[in-house]
Amino acid sequence: MINLFNPTIQGFYDALLVAFLLGIVHGITPDEHTWPITFSYAVGTTSRKGGAKAGLIFSTGFTIQRALMSEIAFFALAPVFFLPYYDGIIYIIVGSVMALSGFYIMKKLKYPHFHFFEKILGNKLKIHKPHSHGQELEYEHKINPLESEAEEDYRPVPLKLAFVHGLIAGFGFGAFALILFTVISPSMPNAYVAWLPGALFGLGTMAMQVLFGTVFAAWIIKVKKLTNEGLSFVARGISSYVLAYGGLAFVFAGISTIIYPKLFDYAIVTPIYVHNLHNLGIGFFLVIISVIVIGYIGYKVNLRKAIKKGLITT
């Protein structure tokens, strides 16, 4: 029987199997580098297919990054992951990207607006009417105008940044990464296959994130008494809350651990010998805060707004 809590590597194929199984466990257990991001994007899609896609896109970036780090670890460069403040810096980076994405979805941030690119784009689209800030563009051949802010409230959350989140989250270092990069990756016979443990770990995580993305999206679909527009409005609101305020929680945690590194040493020990469930530390509580607490607040606040807008079934 394979002991995933403290595995012993007995050969090439055994190492790959352990890496894949560890990835599955990593995807199932509440992890601060996967659950908050998959939840926020999956809920915002308002469909099971979209939720699965959110998990797939995020974990694809995560898998690529883990494969790269596995190759690096083979060349005995894993100690870089133990540098002081490493985890705190990763928290700040991940949290910043989450927060920026969340506030953009809330429409509190806008994309950069450059007239040089507008001119080029205008020529290609044959815009025949000059415009100023705040005015909509008119296009020849009935090209659709820019969508209004009201329409934006009911659109699914864009998944483009989920891939970037996955690439960044892959730099996170915990119990799973410790086994992967200090035990499994160095055991590979040569550099040509040293990336495989990281890739299989990522694929195991991917399988579970696709499943959970589907489950998260299915949950939001079950919200009662809402029209389709109301459902989209609430889903987008929850997604933006988890990303924005959950991201700020990550940034705060990162800064706190840089100032007080011993915060990583505090944990509640449980009798469950599964990584992420045996020692409930700062990562576990970041999941609880961002997904459950902030997610619930986002649900209640935006449900109330949807009801006030009359987005309920009669």
C-alpha positions as a Markdown table, in Angstrom:
| # | Residue | x | y | z |
|---|---|---|---|---|
| 1 | Met | 0.0 | 0.0 | 0.0 |
| 2 | Ile | 1.3 | 3.4 | -1.0 |
| 3 | Asn | 1.8 | 5.8 | 1.9 |
| 4 | Leu | 1.1 | 9.3 | 0.4 |
| 5 | Phe | 1.7 | 11.0 | 3.7 |
| 6 | Asn | 5.3 | 9.9 | 3.8 |
| 7 | Pro | 5.9 | 8.0 | 0.6 |
| 8 | Thr | 8.9 | 5.8 | -0.2 |
| 9 | Ile | 10.0 | 5.9 | -3.8 |
| 10 | Gln | 11.0 | 2.4 | -5.2 |
| 11 | Gly | 11.4 | 3.1 | -8.9 |
| 12 | Phe | 10.7 | 5.3 | -11.9 |
| 13 | Tyr | 7.1 | 4.2 | -12.4 |
| 14 | Asp | 6.4 | 4.1 | -8.7 |
| 15 | Ala | 7.6 | 7.7 | -8.5 |
| 16 | Leu | 5.3 | 8.8 | -11.3 |
| 17 | Leu | 2.3 | 7.1 | -9.8 |
| 18 | Val | 3.0 | 8.7 | -6.4 |
| 19 | Ala | 3.3 | 12.1 | -8.1 |
| 20 | Phe | -0.1 | 11.7 | -9.8 |
| 21 | Leu | -1.8 | 10.4 | -6.6 |
| 22 | Leu | -0.4 | 13.3 | -4.6 |
| 23 | Gly | -1.8 | 15.6 | -7.3 |
| 24 | Ile | -5.3 | 14.1 | -6.8 |
| 25 | Val | -5.1 | 14.5 | -3.0 |
| 26 | His | -3.8 | 18.1 | -3.5 |
| 27 | Gly | -6.8 | 18.9 | -5.7 |
| 28 | Ile | -9.3 | 17.3 | -3.3 |
| 29 | Thr | -8.0 | 18.9 | 0.0 |
| 30 | Pro | -8.6 | 22.6 | 0.7 |
| 31 | Asp | -5.5 | 24.3 | -0.6 |
| 32 | Glu | -4.9 | 28.1 | -0.6 |
| 33 | His | -3.3 | 28.0 | -4.1 |
| 34 | Thr | -6.2 | 26.2 | -5.9 |
| 35 | Trp | -9.6 | 26.3 | -4.2 |
| 36 | Pro | -10.1 | 30.1 | -4.0 |
| 37 | Ile | -9.2 | 30.7 | -7.6 |
| 38 | Thr | -11.1 | 27.8 | -9.1 |
| 39 | Phe | -14.2 | 28.6 | -6.9 |
| 40 | Ser | -14.2 | 32.3 | -7.9 |
| 41 | Tyr | -14.0 | 31.7 | -11.7 |
| 42 | Ala | -16.2 | 28.5 | -11.7 |
| 43 | Val | -19.0 | 30.3 | -9.9 |
| 44 | Gly | -18.8 | 33.2 | -12.2 |
| 45 | Thr | -19.4 | 31.1 | -15.3 |
| 46 | Thr | -23.0 | 30.1 | -14.2 |
| 47 | Ser | -22.8 | 26.7 | -16.0 |
| 48 | Arg | -21.4 | 23.3 | -15.2 |
| 49 | Lys | -19.5 | 23.2 | -18.5 |
| 50 | Gly | -18.1 | 26.7 | -17.7 |
| 51 | Gly | -17.1 | 25.6 | -14.2 |
| 52 | Ala | -15.3 | 22.6 | -15.6 |
| 53 | Lys | -13.6 | 24.8 | -18.1 |
| 54 | Ala | -12.5 | 27.2 | -15.3 |
| 55 | Gly | -10.9 | 24.4 | -13.4 |
| 56 | Leu | -9.2 | 23.1 | -16.6 |
| 57 | Ile | -7.8 | 26.5 | -17.7 |
| 58 | Phe | -6.5 | 27.3 | -14.2 |
| 59 | Ser | -4.9 | 23.9 | -13.6 |
| 60 | Thr | -3.3 | 23.9 | -17.1 |
| 61 | Gly | -1.2 | 26.9 | -16.1 |
| 62 | Phe | -0.6 | 25.2 | -12.8 |
| 63 | Thr | 0.5 | 22.0 | -14.5 |
| 64 | Ile | 2.9 | 23.7 | -16.8 |
| 65 | Gln | 4.5 | 25.6 | -13.9 |
| 66 | Arg | 4.8 | 22.4 | -11.8 |
| 67 | Ala | 6.5 | 20.6 | -14.7 |
| 68 | Leu | 9.0 | 23.4 | -15.0 |
| 69 | Met | 9.8 | 23.5 | -11.3 |
| 70 | Ser | 10.2 | 19.7 | -11.3 |
| 71 | Glu | 12.9 | 20.1 | -13.9 |
| 72 | Ile | 14.6 | 22.8 | -11.8 |
| 73 | Ala | 14.4 | 20.6 | -8.7 |
| 74 | Phe | 16.2 | 17.8 | -10.6 |
| 75 | Phe | 19.3 | 20.0 | -10.9 |
| 76 | Ala | 19.4 | 20.4 | -7.1 |
| 77 | Leu | 17.9 | 23.9 | -7.3 |
| 78 | Ala | 15.0 | 23.1 | -4.9 |
| 79 | Pro | 16.7 | 25.0 | -2.0 |
| 80 | Val | 15.6 | 28.2 | -3.7 |
| 81 | Phe | 12.1 | 27.4 | -2.5 |
| 82 | Phe | 13.3 | 27.5 | 1.1 |
| 83 | Leu | 14.7 | 31.0 | 0.9 |
| 84 | Pro | 13.5 | 33.4 | 3.7 |
| 85 | Tyr | 10.2 | 35.1 | 2.9 |
| 86 | Tyr | 9.6 | 32.9 | -0.2 |
| 87 | Asp | 6.0 | 31.8 | 0.7 |
| 88 | Gly | 5.1 | 35.3 | 1.9 |
| 89 | Ile | 6.2 | 36.8 | -1.4 |
| 90 | Ile | 4.1 | 34.2 | -3.3 |
| 91 | Tyr | 1.1 | 35.0 | -1.2 |
| 92 | Ile | 1.5 | 38.7 | -2.0 |
| 93 | Ile | 1.8 | 38.1 | -5.8 |
| 94 | Val | -1.1 | 35.6 | -5.9 |
| 95 | Gly | -3.2 | 37.9 | -3.8 |
| 96 | Ser | -2.4 | 41.0 | -5.8 |
| 97 | Val | -3.4 | 39.3 | -9.1 |
| 98 | Met | -6.6 | 38.0 | -7.4 |
| 99 | Ala | -7.5 | 41.5 | -6.1 |
| 100 | Leu | -6.8 | 43.3 | -9.4 |
| 101 | Ser | -9.0 | 40.7 | -11.2 |
| 102 | Gly | -11.8 | 41.0 | -8.7 |
| 103 | Phe | -11.9 | 44.8 | -8.7 |
| 104 | Tyr | -11.8 | 44.8 | -12.5 |
| 105 | Ile | -14.8 | 42.5 | -12.5 |
| 106 | Met | -16.5 | 45.0 | -10.1 |
| 107 | Lys | -15.7 | 47.7 | -12.7 |
| 108 | Lys | -13.7 | 49.6 | -10.2 |
| 109 | Leu | -10.6 | 49.3 | -12.5 |
| 110 | Lys | -10.4 | 49.8 | -16.2 |
| 111 | Tyr | -8.0 | 48.5 | -18.9 |
| 112 | Pro | -5.3 | 51.1 | -20.0 |
| 113 | His | -6.7 | 53.5 | -22.6 |
| 114 | Phe | -4.2 | 54.4 | -25.2 |
| 115 | His | -5.1 | 56.7 | -28.1 |
| 116 | Phe | -2.3 | 55.3 | -30.3 |
| 117 | Phe | -3.8 | 51.9 | -30.3 |
| 118 | Glu | -7.3 | 53.4 | -30.6 |
| 119 | Lys | -6.2 | 55.0 | -33.9 |
| 120 | Ile | -4.8 | 51.8 | -35.3 |
| 121 | Leu | -7.9 | 49.8 | -34.2 |
| 122 | Gly | -10.2 | 52.5 | -35.6 |
| 123 | Asn | -8.6 | 52.3 | -39.0 |
| 124 | Lys | -9.0 | 48.5 | -39.1 |
| 125 | Leu | -12.6 | 48.6 | -38.0 |
| 126 | Lys | -13.4 | 51.6 | -40.3 |
| 127 | Ile | -14.8 | 53.7 | -37.6 |
| 128 | His | -16.4 | 56.7 | -39.3 |
| 129 | Lys | -17.3 | 58.8 | -36.3 |
| 130 | Pro | -14.8 | 60.3 | -34.0 |
| 131 | His | -15.4 | 59.6 | -30.3 |
| 132 | Ser | -14.5 | 60.9 | -26.9 |
| 133 | His | -14.3 | 59.2 | -23.6 |
| 134 | Gly | -17.7 | 58.0 | -22.4 |
| 135 | Gln | -19.1 | 57.8 | -26.0 |
| 136 | Glu | -19.8 | 54.6 | -27.8 |
| 137 | Leu | -18.1 | 53.9 | -31.1 |
| 138 | Glu | -20.2 | 53.6 | -34.3 |
| 139 | Tyr | -19.0 | 51.0 | -36.8 |
| 140 | Glu | -19.8 | 50.5 | -40.4 |
| 141 | His | -21.5 | 47.3 | -41.5 |
| 142 | Lys | -23.5 | 47.1 | -38.2 |
| 143 | Ile | -20.5 | 46.1 | -36.1 |
| 144 | Asn | -21.8 | 45.7 | -32.5 |
| 145 | Pro | -21.2 | 48.7 | -30.3 |
| 146 | Leu | -19.5 | 48.4 | -26.9 |
| 147 | Glu | -21.7 | 46.8 | -24.3 |
| 148 | Ser | -23.2 | 49.0 | -21.7 |
| 149 | Glu | -22.3 | 48.7 | -18.0 |
| 150 | Ala | -25.7 | 47.2 | -17.3 |
| 151 | Glu | -25.0 | 44.4 | -19.8 |
| 152 | Glu | -21.6 | 43.8 | -18.2 |
| 153 | Asp | -23.4 | 43.0 | -14.9 |
| 154 | Tyr | -24.9 | 39.9 | -16.5 |
| 155 | Arg | -22.0 | 38.5 | -18.5 |
| 156 | Pro | -20.1 | 35.4 | -17.2 |
| 157 | Val | -16.7 | 36.2 | -15.6 |
| 158 | Pro | -13.9 | 36.1 | -18.2 |
| 159 | Leu | -11.6 | 33.1 | -17.7 |
| 160 | Lys | -8.5 | 34.5 | -19.4 |
| 161 | Leu | -6.7 | 35.3 | -16.1 |
| 162 | Ala | -7.4 | 31.9 | -14.7 |
| 163 | Phe | -4.4 | 30.6 | -16.7 |
| 164 | Val | -2.2 | 33.3 | -15.4 |
| 165 | His | -3.4 | 32.5 | -11.8 |
| 166 | Gly | -2.4 | 28.9 | -12.4 |
| 167 | Leu | 1.1 | 29.8 | -13.5 |
| 168 | Ile | 1.6 | 32.0 | -10.4 |
| 169 | Ala | 0.0 | 29.6 | -8.0 |
| 170 | Gly | 2.4 | 26.9 | -9.2 |
| 171 | Phe | 5.2 | 28.7 | -7.3 |
| 172 | Gly | 3.5 | 28.0 | -4.0 |
| 173 | Phe | 5.4 | 25.7 | -1.7 |
| 174 | Gly | 3.9 | 23.4 | 0.9 |
| 175 | Ala | 3.9 | 19.8 | 2.1 |
| 176 | Phe | 3.0 | 18.4 | -1.4 |
| 177 | Ala | 5.7 | 20.5 | -3.1 |
| 178 | Leu | 8.2 | 19.4 | -0.4 |
| 179 | Ile | 7.8 | 15.7 | -1.3 |
| 180 | Leu | 7.6 | 16.4 | -5.1 |
| 181 | Phe | 10.7 | 18.6 | -5.4 |
| 182 | Thr | 13.0 | 17.1 | -2.7 |
| 183 | Val | 12.1 | 13.4 | -3.0 |
| 184 | Ile | 10.4 | 12.5 | -6.3 |
| 185 | Ser | 11.9 | 14.9 | -8.9 |
| 186 | Pro | 15.5 | 14.2 | -7.8 |
| 187 | Ser | 14.9 | 10.4 | -8.1 |
| 188 | Met | 14.3 | 10.7 | -11.9 |
| 189 | Pro | 17.0 | 8.9 | -14.0 |
| 190 | Asn | 17.9 | 11.9 | -16.2 |
| 191 | Ala | 16.9 | 15.4 | -17.1 |
| 192 | Tyr | 14.8 | 14.4 | -20.1 |
| 193 | Val | 12.1 | 12.9 | -17.8 |
| 194 | Ala | 12.7 | 15.1 | -14.8 |
| 195 | Trp | 9.6 | 17.3 | -15.7 |
| 196 | Leu | 7.3 | 14.3 | -15.6 |
| 197 | Pro | 6.6 | 14.2 | -11.8 |
| 198 | Gly | 5.5 | 17.8 | -11.8 |
| 199 | Ala | 3.4 | 17.3 | -14.9 |
| 200 | Leu | 1.6 | 14.3 | -13.4 |
| 201 | Phe | 1.2 | 16.1 | -10.1 |
| 202 | Gly | -0.5 | 18.9 | -12.1 |
| 203 | Leu | -2.7 | 16.5 | -14.0 |
| 204 | Gly | -3.9 | 14.9 | -10.8 |
| 205 | Thr | -4.7 | 18.3 | -9.5 |
| 206 | Met | -6.4 | 19.2 | -12.8 |
| 207 | Ala | -8.7 | 16.2 | -12.6 |
| 208 | Met | -10.0 | 17.3 | -9.2 |
| 209 | Gln | -10.2 | 21.0 | -10.1 |
| 210 | Val | -12.3 | 20.2 | -13.1 |
| 211 | Leu | -14.6 | 18.2 | -10.9 |
| 212 | Phe | -14.8 | 20.9 | -8.2 |
| 213 | Gly | -15.2 | 23.6 | -10.8 |
| 214 | Thr | -18.3 | 21.7 | -12.0 |
| 215 | Val | -19.6 | 21.3 | -8.5 |
| 216 | Phe | -19.1 | 25.0 | -7.6 |
| 217 | Ala | -20.9 | 26.1 | -10.8 |
| 218 | Ala | -23.7 | 23.6 | -10.1 |
| 219 | Trp | -24.2 | 25.1 | -6.7 |
| 220 | Ile | -24.7 | 28.6 | -8.0 |
| 221 | Ile | -27.2 | 27.3 | -10.6 |
| 222 | Lys | -29.4 | 26.0 | -7.8 |
| 223 | Val | -30.0 | 29.6 | -6.4 |
| 224 | Lys | -33.8 | 29.8 | -6.4 |
| 225 | Lys | -36.2 | 32.6 | -7.3 |
| 226 | Leu | -33.7 | 34.3 | -9.7 |
| 227 | Thr | -34.1 | 34.9 | -13.4 |
| 228 | Asn | -31.2 | 34.0 | -15.7 |
| 229 | Glu | -30.0 | 37.6 | -15.5 |
| 230 | Gly | -30.3 | 37.5 | -11.8 |
| 231 | Leu | -28.3 | 34.3 | -11.6 |
| 232 | Ser | -25.5 | 35.8 | -13.7 |
| 233 | Phe | -25.6 | 39.0 | -11.6 |
| 234 | Val | -25.2 | 37.1 | -8.3 |
| 235 | Ala | -22.6 | 34.7 | -9.7 |
| 236 | Arg | -20.5 | 37.6 | -11.0 |
| 237 | Gly | -20.8 | 39.4 | -7.7 |
| 238 | Ile | -19.7 | 36.3 | -5.7 |
| 239 | Ser | -16.7 | 35.8 | -8.1 |
| 240 | Ser | -15.6 | 39.4 | -7.8 |
| 241 | Tyr | -15.9 | 39.4 | -4.0 |
| 242 | Val | -13.8 | 36.2 | -3.6 |
| 243 | Leu | -11.1 | 37.4 | -6.0 |
| 244 | Ala | -11.0 | 41.0 | -4.7 |
| 245 | Tyr | -11.3 | 40.6 | -0.9 |
| 246 | Gly | -9.9 | 37.1 | -0.8 |
| 247 | Gly | -6.9 | 38.5 | -2.7 |
| 248 | Leu | -6.5 | 41.3 | -0.1 |
| 249 | Ala | -6.5 | 38.6 | 2.6 |
| 250 | Phe | -3.7 | 36.8 | 0.7 |
| 251 | Val | -1.7 | 40.0 | 0.5 |
| 252 | Phe | -2.2 | 40.7 | 4.2 |
| 253 | Ala | -1.2 | 37.1 | 5.1 |
| 254 | Gly | 1.9 | 37.5 | 2.9 |
| 255 | Ile | 3.0 | 40.7 | 4.5 |
| 256 | Ser | 2.3 | 39.3 | 8.0 |
| 257 | Thr | 4.4 | 36.2 | 7.4 |
| 258 | Ile | 7.3 | 38.4 | 6.1 |
| 259 | Ile | 7.1 | 40.5 | 9.3 |
| 260 | Tyr | 6.4 | 37.4 | 11.6 |
| 261 | Pro | 7.8 | 34.3 | 9.8 |
| 262 | Lys | 6.8 | 32.1 | 12.8 |
| 263 | Leu | 3.2 | 32.4 | 11.7 |
| 264 | Phe | 3.9 | 29.5 | 9.4 |
| 265 | Asp | 4.8 | 27.4 | 12.5 |
| 266 | Tyr | 1.3 | 27.8 | 14.1 |
| 267 | Ala | -1.1 | 25.0 | 13.2 |
| 268 | Ile | -3.9 | 23.0 | 14.6 |
| 269 | Val | -2.9 | 19.3 | 14.4 |
| 270 | Thr | -5.6 | 16.8 | 13.6 |
| 271 | Pro | -5.6 | 12.9 | 13.6 |
| 272 | Ile | -6.2 | 13.0 | 9.8 |
| 273 | Tyr | -2.9 | 11.9 | 8.2 |
| 274 | Val | -3.6 | 13.6 | 4.9 |
| 275 | His | -1.6 | 16.7 | 3.8 |
| 276 | Asn | -3.6 | 19.9 | 4.1 |
| 277 | Leu | -5.8 | 18.2 | 6.7 |
| 278 | His | -3.3 | 17.1 | 9.3 |
| 279 | Asn | -1.7 | 20.5 | 10.1 |
| 280 | Leu | -4.3 | 23.2 | 9.7 |
| 281 | Gly | -2.2 | 26.3 | 9.3 |
| 282 | Ile | -2.4 | 29.7 | 7.6 |
| 283 | Gly | -3.1 | 28.2 | 4.2 |
| 284 | Phe | -6.2 | 26.3 | 5.4 |
| 285 | Phe | -7.6 | 29.4 | 7.1 |
| 286 | Leu | -7.0 | 31.4 | 3.9 |
| 287 | Val | -9.2 | 29.0 | 2.1 |
| 288 | Ile | -11.9 | 29.2 | 4.8 |
| 289 | Ile | -11.8 | 33.0 | 4.8 |
| 290 | Ser | -11.7 | 33.6 | 1.0 |
| 291 | Val | -14.1 | 30.8 | -0.2 |
| 292 | Ile | -16.5 | 30.3 | 2.7 |
| 293 | Val | -16.6 | 33.6 | 4.6 |
| 294 | Ile | -16.1 | 36.1 | 1.8 |
| 295 | Gly | -18.0 | 33.8 | -0.7 |
| 296 | Tyr | -21.0 | 33.7 | 1.6 |
| 297 | Ile | -20.9 | 37.5 | 2.2 |
| 298 | Gly | -20.7 | 38.1 | -1.6 |
| 299 | Tyr | -23.6 | 35.7 | -2.1 |
| 300 | Lys | -25.8 | 37.5 | 0.5 |
| 301 | Val | -24.9 | 41.0 | -0.7 |
| 302 | Asn | -25.4 | 40.4 | -4.4 |
| 303 | Leu | -28.6 | 38.3 | -3.8 |
| 304 | Arg | -30.1 | 41.3 | -2.0 |
| 305 | Lys | -29.1 | 43.6 | -4.9 |
| 306 | Ala | -30.6 | 41.2 | -7.4 |
| 307 | Ile | -33.9 | 41.2 | -5.5 |
| 308 | Lys | -33.9 | 45.0 | -5.4 |
| 309 | Lys | -33.3 | 45.1 | -9.2 |
| 310 | Gly | -36.4 | 42.8 | -9.6 |
| 311 | Leu | -34.3 | 39.9 | -11.0 |
| 312 | Ile | -36.5 | 37.3 | -9.5 |
| 313 | Thr | -39.0 | 34.8 | -11.0 |
| 314 | Thr | -42.7 | 35.4 | -10.4 |
